[in-house]
Amino acid sequence: MRKTDLLITRRSALKAVGGAAATGLLVRAFPTPAIAQAAPLRIGFMLPYTGTYASLAKNIDGAFRQYVEEKGGKLGGRSLEYVMVDDQAEPSKATDNMNKLVDRDKVDVVVGTVHSGVQMAMVKIARESGKLMIIPNAGADDATRSACAPNIFRTSFSNWQPCFPVGKVMAEKGHKTAMTITWKYAAGEEDVRAFKEGFGAVGGSVIGELYVPFPEVEFQSFLTQIAEKKPDAVFAFFAGGGAVKFVKDYAAAGLKKSVPLYGPGFLTDGTLQAQGEAAEGLLTTLHYADDLDNPTDKKFREGFKKKFNADADVYAVQGYDSAALLGVGLEAVKGDMKAADAMYKAMGAAKIDSPRGPLSFSASHNPIQNIYLREVKNGKNTFVKIAHANLADPGTGCKMS
């Protein structure tokens, strides 16, 4: 075709389109891109991919993606792409890492993190920027209390929730005195405070509090103090590699038989294989157990096992439910995150059929959930009973702006 013929053809086509527009007819002379195809949502994972909490981050990340894959790779009609930042459980790096996700990487949603000290730095930036943030683990109480915000949601727990019921459990076992031991950082201090509140409410007395510098795992001198004071029981909070070392050292010191050990479920979740016989018989409280008798959990665990060749734990559940909660919001606005108010309203009103059981949210966007008493049997955190049904954090000081 000659160049002049091509020009005449294009002019004729454009003239035809113009005439059709004038008469109200729809004529498409040339193919046009589909404008309805929205760009993928960018999900920023800020998690401790290395260090003592690496296994927790791996399961949170993996189970989030598992949920998305089960939904056909989309939430609210939007495909997702992921940006990963290793926060190293290092509070001093938290602000820079969060700013990278928000300002440099332009993520639409931040999912993170594990360490409470890191979390509160993230909360500050989320409040200032208005960026949607879903907390898949860190239990820092203030994240959904005094620092609450419409764009901040938690799918895990407040530090108060799994620890408050331990006091009642101990009292039911006849224990009247206790000592506590944990890392010296925000999560540990809040856990101990919640336990003391619960234990004191049923007449228990805490006769000693021991704090280990984070993330040290040398416990011998602390175990010696426990042996000397001889409390009826010990409340302990450690997680990840620290929990493995503590439980094994506690048993090796001969304390397991003479001073029963209790704690929130993080003491044994994701750590049982490494703890081995030392963990057998331990009683913990948490919003999940390895053998909950519900169809959602069975399907979830089967899917996780197939995908990762590993058993799911509470961290995986929290990652899975983070994706589920995001899905609720996106479905409500058909994937349009600019409709933030409607999206957050839907997320706040969500009632999720979670692997952990019924999951809903308080006015401060913290989970309302069952807290279970579990016992380690044959390498599993087995269900004993519901220690506290539908437990909601008090939400003290929360004022949604």
Secondary structure, 3 states (H helix, E strand, C coil): CCHHHHHHHHHHHHHHHHHHHHHCCCCCCCCCCCCCCCCCEEEEEEECCCCCCHHHHHHHHHHHHHHHHHCCCEECCEEEEEEEEECCCCHHHHHHHHHHHHHHCCCCEEECCCCHHHHHHHHHHHHHHCCEEEECCCCCHHHHCCCCCCCEEECCCCCHHHHHHHHHHHHHCCCCEEEEEEEECHHHHHHHHHHHHHHHHCCCEEEEEEEEECCCCCCHHHHHHHHHHCCCEEEEECCHHHHHHHHHHHHHCCHHHHCCEEEEHHHCCCCHHHHHHHHCCCEEEECCCCCCCCHHHHHHHHHHHHHHCCCCCHHHHHHHHHHHHHHHHHHHCCCCCCCHHHHHHHHHCCCEEECCEEEEECCCCCEEEEEEEEEEECCEEEEEEEEEEEEECCCCCCCCC
